[in-house]
């Protein structure tokens, strides 16, 4: 197995705001704040599902520490690595696996940010439509 020198799986420095926005949105919907590990894995899986492989990232320090990656997370990353490479040849290469994980997480976080913005815009438009359909308030009785 080719070990990795990475201690953190990171998002690009230009995605730190998207990371924070996603954490807030997930907290609102679930009631508790997700861990950095959970956000990273969600973004990675979403990026892979939508074939959104980001480019080489610029380190930001925002992401999850490798020490928090669980065996089932490694299995997910390995499956993505096999799917991406269309081969098991590089499977022992953790550095390659982590690079792919970061790049798919980068692509995924940008897609998720766009989806959240779209949903918020739709919500604002819907709220405006609902308000416009409400009857006008009647006078308060002063004549």
N, C-alpha and C positions, 0 to 999 in steps of 0.2 A: 504494500500500500504506500503510495506517495503521499506523505503528510503535507499539511498546509501550514504556512507560517501565520495565517490570518488569525486574529483574536476576535475580530468583529466582522459580521456580515453587514455591509453598509448600503445606504441609499446615496445617490449622487447629491452633491452639495446644493444643487438647484432644486432638489425634491424635499428638502427638510420641511418646508411649509406644507407640502402635500401630505407628508407623514403625519404632521400635527393635525391637519384637517381631518384625515381619515381616523385617527385615534379619537378625536372629538365626536365625529359622526357615529362611530361604533359605540362610544360611551352613551350617547343619547338613545340609540336604539336598543342597547342591551342592558343599560343601567349600571354597568361597571366598566372601568377603563381597561381595554385590552393591554396585554404586555407587548413590549417591543417585538418579542419573538412571534407572537400571534399576528401582529400587523405585518411583519416581514413575510411570514409564511402565506398569509392571505394574498398579499401583493404578488409574491412569487407564483403562486398557483394560478392567480387570475391572469398574470402576464403570460404564463405558459399556455393556458387555455385559449387565450386570444392571440397567440403567436406574436407577442409583443416583446421581442428581445431588445432590450436597451443597448445603447452603445457603451463603450468603456466608461466607467464611472469615475468621477473625481471624488475622492474620499471626503466624507462629511463628519464622521464620528457618530452618525445617527443610524441606528439599526439594532441588531441583537448580537450579544456576545456568543461566540462559538460554544463556550462552556454550557450555555443554556439550551443548546440544540439537543433534542431528545432522539433516541434511536428511531422512533417513527418519523421524525422530521428528516433524519438522514435517509430513511427509506424513500420518502417522498422526493427528496432531492436527487437520489440515485435514479428513481424512475424518470424524473425529468431529464436527467443527464443521458440516460439510455434513449429516451424518446428524441431528444435533440440530436444526439450523435448518430442515432440509428445503428448503434453498435454497443457492445459491452466491453470493448477493448480498453477504453479509458476509465472504466468504472473504478479502479483502484486509485485514480488520481483525484485526491480531495481538493487540490488547488483549482483544478478545472471545474469540479463540481460546484465549488463555492463561487467561482467567477460566473458560471451560468446562473446560479441561484441569485446572485446580486443583479445580474443584467435582466433576468426575467422579473425580479422584484421591482426594478427600476421601471421597466415597461408597464408593469401592472399598476404601480402606484400612480403613474400618470393617467392611465385609463380610468382608474377608480376616482381620481380627483375630478376628471371631466364628467364622469357619471354623477357624482355628488353635486357638482355645479349645475348640471342639467336638471336633476331632480329638484334642487332648490329653486331654480328658475320656474319650473313647472308648478311647484307649490305656490310660489308668489303669484303666478298668473291665475291659478285656480282660486286662490284666496280673493284676488281682485274680481274675478268673475262672480264668485259667490256674493261678495259685498254688493256688486252692481245689481244683482237679482233681488236683493232684499228690498222690502217696501221702504219708502222714505219715512223717516220718523214723523209722527204727527206732532203738531204744536203742543206746547206744554200747558195750554189752557188760558194763557194770558191773551186777551184780545183788546 
